[in-house]
Amino acid sequence: MSKTRKHIPQRTCVGCRQVQAKREMVRIIRTPSGLQIDPTGKMAGRGVYIHNQRSCWETGIKGPVSHALKTSISKADQQYLYQHMNSLPLEE
């Protein structure tokens, strides 16, 4: 018997454009009330994926997130995203 490998969904990070397994990234979704971080990856809404690294978040917040979500980022949403970014560990 040959074992079939399970399919692992791949996603592209909006910050660095690298493709990686979906589970290794954070999903940000657009909701009617604003942007939200989706820890489960299953919430309804248009979403983008981003690595859990400050460099990817810094790049992503500047433009690629709003472009991919087809919306403009409000000041409140920007604060929310920066707050999450600042909770991430510093990279070496």
C-alpha positions as a Markdown table, in Angstrom:
| # | Residue | x | y | z |
|---|---|---|---|---|
| 1 | Met | 0.0 | 0.0 | 0.0 |
| 2 | Ser | 1.3 | 3.4 | -0.8 |
| 3 | Lys | 0.5 | 6.2 | 1.6 |
| 4 | Thr | -1.0 | 9.3 | 0.0 |
| 5 | Arg | 0.3 | 12.6 | 1.3 |
| 6 | Lys | -2.3 | 14.9 | 2.7 |
| 7 | His | -2.8 | 18.1 | 0.8 |
| 8 | Ile | -1.5 | 21.1 | 2.7 |
| 9 | Pro | -3.1 | 24.4 | 1.6 |
| 10 | Gln | -0.6 | 27.1 | 0.6 |
| 11 | Arg | -1.0 | 30.8 | 0.9 |
| 12 | Thr | 1.1 | 33.9 | 0.0 |
| 13 | Cys | 2.1 | 36.4 | 2.7 |
| 14 | Val | 1.0 | 39.9 | 1.7 |
| 15 | Gly | 4.1 | 41.3 | 3.4 |
| 16 | Cys | 7.0 | 39.3 | 1.9 |
| 17 | Arg | 5.2 | 37.5 | -0.9 |
| 18 | Gln | 6.6 | 34.1 | 0.2 |
| 19 | Val | 4.3 | 31.0 | -0.2 |
| 20 | Gln | 4.0 | 28.9 | 2.9 |
| 21 | Ala | 1.5 | 26.5 | 4.6 |
| 22 | Lys | -1.7 | 28.3 | 5.5 |
| 23 | Arg | -1.5 | 27.1 | 9.2 |
| 24 | Glu | 1.8 | 28.9 | 9.7 |
| 25 | Met | 0.3 | 32.3 | 8.9 |
| 26 | Val | -2.1 | 34.8 | 10.5 |
| 27 | Arg | -5.3 | 35.7 | 8.6 |
| 28 | Ile | -6.7 | 39.2 | 8.6 |
| 29 | Ile | -10.3 | 39.5 | 7.4 |
| 30 | Arg | -12.5 | 42.4 | 6.3 |
| 31 | Thr | -15.8 | 42.6 | 8.2 |
| 32 | Pro | -18.6 | 45.2 | 8.0 |
| 33 | Ser | -17.3 | 46.6 | 11.4 |
| 34 | Gly | -13.7 | 46.8 | 10.2 |
| 35 | Leu | -10.6 | 44.6 | 10.1 |
| 36 | Gln | -10.2 | 41.6 | 12.4 |
| 37 | Ile | -7.5 | 39.1 | 13.1 |
| 38 | Asp | -8.9 | 35.6 | 12.5 |
| 39 | Pro | -6.9 | 33.1 | 14.7 |
| 40 | Thr | -9.0 | 30.1 | 13.5 |
| 41 | Gly | -8.7 | 30.9 | 9.8 |
| 42 | Lys | -12.3 | 30.0 | 9.3 |
| 43 | Met | -14.3 | 33.2 | 9.9 |
| 44 | Ala | -16.4 | 34.5 | 7.1 |
| 45 | Gly | -15.1 | 37.5 | 5.1 |
| 46 | Arg | -12.5 | 38.4 | 2.6 |
| 47 | Gly | -9.1 | 37.6 | 4.1 |
| 48 | Val | -5.4 | 37.9 | 3.6 |
| 49 | Tyr | -2.5 | 35.9 | 5.1 |
| 50 | Ile | 0.6 | 37.3 | 6.7 |
| 51 | His | 3.6 | 35.8 | 8.5 |
| 52 | Asn | 3.8 | 36.4 | 12.3 |
| 53 | Gln | 6.9 | 38.6 | 11.8 |
| 54 | Arg | 7.1 | 42.3 | 12.4 |
| 55 | Ser | 8.8 | 42.9 | 9.0 |
| 56 | Cys | 5.9 | 41.4 | 7.2 |
| 57 | Trp | 3.4 | 43.3 | 9.2 |
| 58 | Glu | 5.2 | 46.6 | 8.7 |
| 59 | Thr | 5.2 | 46.1 | 4.9 |
| 60 | Gly | 1.7 | 44.7 | 4.8 |
| 61 | Ile | 0.1 | 47.6 | 6.8 |
| 62 | Lys | 1.6 | 50.2 | 4.5 |
| 63 | Gly | -0.5 | 49.1 | 1.5 |
| 64 | Pro | -0.7 | 45.4 | 0.5 |
| 65 | Val | -3.3 | 44.5 | 3.1 |
| 66 | Ser | -5.7 | 47.2 | 2.0 |
| 67 | His | -5.2 | 46.4 | -1.6 |
| 68 | Ala | -5.8 | 42.7 | -1.1 |
| 69 | Leu | -8.9 | 43.3 | 1.0 |
| 70 | Lys | -10.1 | 45.8 | -1.6 |
| 71 | Thr | -10.8 | 48.4 | 1.1 |
| 72 | Ser | -9.1 | 51.4 | 2.8 |
| 73 | Ile | -7.8 | 50.9 | 6.3 |
| 74 | Ser | -9.3 | 53.3 | 8.8 |
| 75 | Lys | -7.2 | 54.9 | 11.5 |
| 76 | Ala | -8.8 | 52.6 | 14.1 |
| 77 | Asp | -8.0 | 49.5 | 12.1 |
| 78 | Gln | -4.5 | 50.7 | 11.5 |
| 79 | Gln | -4.1 | 51.1 | 15.3 |
| 80 | Tyr | -5.5 | 47.6 | 15.8 |
| 81 | Leu | -3.0 | 46.1 | 13.3 |
| 82 | Tyr | -0.1 | 48.0 | 14.8 |
| 83 | Gln | -1.1 | 47.0 | 18.3 |
| 84 | His | -0.9 | 43.3 | 17.2 |
| 85 | Met | 2.3 | 43.9 | 15.3 |
| 86 | Asn | 3.9 | 45.4 | 18.4 |
| 87 | Ser | 2.9 | 42.3 | 20.4 |
| 88 | Leu | 5.1 | 40.1 | 18.1 |
| 89 | Pro | 8.6 | 39.3 | 19.2 |
| 90 | Leu | 11.5 | 41.3 | 17.7 |
| 91 | Glu | 13.3 | 39.5 | 14.9 |
| 92 | Glu | 17.0 | 38.9 | 15.0 |
